[in-house]
Amino acid sequence: MHRGPSGTYLKQPSGSDAFQAFCPASLPPDPPLVFSPKRRKLLERATLALGRLDSITLLLPDPDIFLYAYVRREAILSSQIEGTQSSLSDLFLFEVEEFSADSLDDVTEVSNYVKALNYGITRMADGFPLSNRLLREMHAILLADGRGSDKQPGQFRTSQNWIGGTRPGTAHYVPPPPYLVEESMSNLEKFLHDETQPYQTLIKAGIAHVQFETIHPFLDGNGRLGRMLIAFILHHEGQLKHPLLYLSLYFKQHRERYYELLDIVRHEGDWEAWIDFFLTGVEVTAGNAVETARNLVNIFRDDGKSLQHLGARSGSVLRVYQAFCQRPINSIGGAKDFTDLSYPAVAAAVESLVTLGILKEITGRKRNRLYMYSDYIKALETGIGETEAQE
């Protein structure tokens, strides 16, 4: 549907380089979105896929293990869109204080993403509302150190930003001027909590993501926080018990179309084209997450069975194995912290797991060795590194 621009272009003087900044209209879209039979079918399929994702945790012996792993997978993918080159193994090594100085900036950025996302999950579990305050608090963690730490962490921007080009006058897109950011974000927050707005949670999440990206309220980190926002809306509205839907891989694989549709919403007001793309992404992403969870269940089941043949040692080996389910790269000392076993008992159990092919030693050192649960990490790596992306 062609509505015309979904906001207002404001001419901004900048010396001899005048430019136009775009200020989005308040939500919900006016006139309302049109739901054709095809679009309703897309919504139905996406909702069913989301329901399957929400129920998959019932299959897992410990849902927190999947959440731990999937949050880190998302951190890698979302940060790759912004140009980092870190892998899951890099992140796990960083978390046990083993990393290369060459990759420090990249892996710090990814680690901050994990911390910000986990902070938001904890705050909402404690009853804190999804709000601009929470987004600013998460942003402060996201940019706490490393790249972007000089870009006003935790604060809405007070200067003009732009996307593409070397200055606003040559930019592909210029978000609202800084004096309108607070008002624009306040309107977005009102939309998130407006119980009279007519849209189901999935549609609301898709609309809110575009609005956030259009406002671009921070000097850095908007893409990462905007992608988190989708999962947090679904979690806040009770659509997901755990915030497990992360669209970074889908947006990465369809990067050009993603940015094209954001422009189409701004220039033409065609929210429906975006919603079709978004709902398809939800269905695909939820299905992939379910498949990943099932693969992990199968890995844990098969490897767990192999431990049953160890006789009297099986109990201690199982406890150490469970430690590596929680932290797939770890040392003997680190695994010991997850058990009530002695260091020699943990060392013997790790050796048994290496002999069974479940773990492998990855340092080649005689002391301070690290061990990796390879099949676990491989199950999480699907899609990571498939395409090169820069933002």
Residue pairs with C-beta under 8 A, 6 or more apart in sequence:
1 31
1 33
1 34
1 269
1 270
1 271
1 272
2 268
2 269
2 270
3 29
3 30
3 31
3 268
3 269
3 270
3 271
4 268
4 269
5 22
5 266
5 267
5 268
5 269
6 24
6 25
6 29
6 214
6 265
6 266
6 268
6 269
6 271
7 22
7 23
7 24
7 25
7 214
7 266
8 22
8 23
8 25
9 20
9 21
9 22
9 23
10 20
10 21
10 22
10 23
10 176
10 177
11 18
11 19
11 20
12 18
12 19
12 20
12 21
12 160
12 168
12 174
12 177
14 167
14 168
14 169
17 167
17 168
17 169
18 169
19 168
19 169
19 171
19 174
20 174
21 160
21 168
21 174
21 175
21 176
21 177
22 173
22 174
22 175
22 176
22 214
22 266
23 176
23 177
23 180
23 184
24 176
24 184
24 211
24 214
24 215
24 266
26 187
26 190
26 191
27 187
27 188
27 191
27 197
27 207
27 208
27 211
28 191
28 194
28 197
28 198
28 199
28 207
29 207
29 269
29 271
32 198
33 199
33 203
33 271
33 272
33 275
34 272
35 43
36 272
38 276
39 272
39 275
39 276
39 279
42 275
42 276
42 279
42 280
42 283
43 200
43 202
43 203
43 279
45 279
45 283
46 202
46 279
46 280
46 282
46 283
46 286
47 200
47 202
49 282
49 283
49 286
49 287
49 290
50 202
50 234
50 239
50 240
50 245
50 282
50 286
52 286
52 287
52 290
53 240
53 244
53 245
53 286
53 289
53 290
54 239
54 240
54 241
54 242
54 244
56 289
56 290
56 293
56 294
57 63
57 66
57 241
57 242
57 244
57 293
59 293
59 294
59 297
60 66
60 293
60 296
60 297
61 300
62 325
63 242
65 296
65 325
65 326
66 244
66 293
66 296
67 242
67 244
68 326
69 296
69 328
69 376
69 380
70 244
70 246
70 289
70 292
70 380
71 114
71 117
71 118
72 88
72 91
72 92
72 114
72 380
73 88
73 246
73 380
73 381
73 384
74 113
74 117
74 246
74 248
75 91
75 110
75 111
75 113
75 114
75 117
76 86
76 87
76 88
76 91
76 110
76 384
77 246
77 248
77 249
77 252
77 383
77 384
78 113
78 223
78 224
78 227
78 228
78 246
78 248
79 86
79 106
79 109
79 110
79 113
79 224
80 86
80 248
80 252
80 384
80 385
80 389
81 223
81 248
81 251
81 252
81 255
81 389
81 391
82 109
82 223
82 224
82 390
82 391
83 389
83 390
83 391
84 106
84 107
84 109
84 110
85 103
85 106
86 103
86 106
86 107
86 109
86 110
87 381
87 384
87 385
88 377
88 380
88 381
88 384
89 329
89 372
89 377
90 99
90 100
90 103
90 106
90 107
90 110
91 107
91 110
91 111
91 114
92 327
92 328
92 329
92 372
92 377
93 99
93 329
93 370
94 107
94 108
94 110
94 111
95 111
95 327
95 329
96 327
96 329
96 330
96 331
96 334
96 370
98 363
98 370
99 107
104 146
105 146
105 147
108 145
108 146
108 147
109 146
109 147
109 148
112 141
112 142
112 143
112 144
112 145
112 146
113 142
113 224
115 141
115 142
115 144
116 138
116 139
116 141
116 142
116 225
116 228
117 138
117 228
117 243
119 137
119 138
119 141
120 134
120 137
120 138
120 228
120 232
120 243
121 235
121 242
121 243
123 134
123 137
124 130
124 134
124 232
124 235
124 236
128 134
129 193
129 236
130 192
130 232
130 233
130 236
131 189
132 185
132 186
132 188
132 189
135 225
135 229
136 154
136 155
136 156
137 154
138 225
138 228
139 153
139 154
139 155
139 218
139 221
139 225
140 153
140 154
141 153
142 148
142 153
142 221
142 224
142 225
143 149
143 151
143 153
143 154
143 220
143 221
144 153
147 220
148 219
148 220
148 221
151 218
151 219
151 220
151 221
152 158
152 218
152 219
155 218
156 178
156 181
156 182
156 185
156 217
156 218
157 178
157 181
157 216
157 217
157 218
157 219
158 178
159 178
159 219
160 168
160 174
160 177
160 178
161 175
161 216
161 219
162 168
162 171
162 172
162 173
162 174
162 175
163 171
163 172
163 173
163 174
163 175
163 216
164 171
164 172
164 173
165 171
165 172
168 174
173 263
173 266
175 214
175 215
175 216
176 184
176 215
176 216
181 215
181 217
184 215
184 217
185 215
185 217
188 208
188 211
188 212
188 215
191 197
191 204
191 207
191 208
191 211
192 204
192 208
192 233
192 236
197 204
199 207
201 233
201 234
201 237
201 238
201 239
202 234
202 239
202 279
202 282
203 275
204 233
204 237
205 229
205 230
205 233
205 234
206 230
206 274
206 275
206 278
206 279
207 271
207 275
208 229
208 230
208 233
209 226
209 227
209 229
209 230
209 278
210 262
210 265
210 271
210 274
212 222
212 225
212 226
212 229
213 222
213 223
213 226
213 262
214 262
214 265
214 266
216 222
218 225
223 391
227 246
227 247
227 248
227 251
230 245
230 246
230 247
231 240
231 243
231 244
231 245
231 246
232 243
234 240
234 243
234 245
235 241
235 242
235 243
244 289
245 282
245 285
245 286
245 289
246 285
246 289
247 281
247 282
247 285
249 285
249 288
249 383
249 384
249 386
250 281
250 284
250 285
251 258
251 281
252 383
252 386
252 387
252 389
253 383
253 386
253 387
254 277
254 281
255 387
255 389
257 277
258 277
261 273
261 274
261 277
262 274
264 270
264 273
264 274
265 271
265 273
265 274
288 382
288 383
292 379
292 380
292 382
295 379
296 376
296 379
299 375
299 376
299 379
300 325
303 321
303 356
303 358
303 375
304 318
304 321
306 356
306 358
307 314
307 317
307 318
307 321
307 356
308 314
310 317
310 352
313 348
313 349
313 352
316 339
316 341
316 345
316 346
316 348
316 349
317 349
317 352
317 353
319 338
319 339
319 340
319 341
319 349
320 335
320 339
320 341
320 346
320 349
320 350
320 353
321 349
321 353
321 358
322 338
323 330
323 334
323 335
323 338
323 339
324 330
324 335
324 353
324 358
324 359
324 371
324 373
324 376
325 373
325 376
326 338
327 334
327 335
327 338
328 372
328 373
328 376
328 377
329 362
329 370
329 371
329 372
329 373
329 377
330 370
330 371
331 368
331 369
331 370
331 371
332 343
332 346
332 347
332 350
332 369
332 371
333 343
335 346
335 350
335 371
336 342
336 343
336 346
339 346
341 349
350 359
350 371
353 359
353 371
354 360
354 361
354 371
358 373
358 375
359 371
359 372
359 373
359 374
360 371
360 372
360 374
361 369
361 370
361 371
362 370
362 371
362 372
363 369
363 370
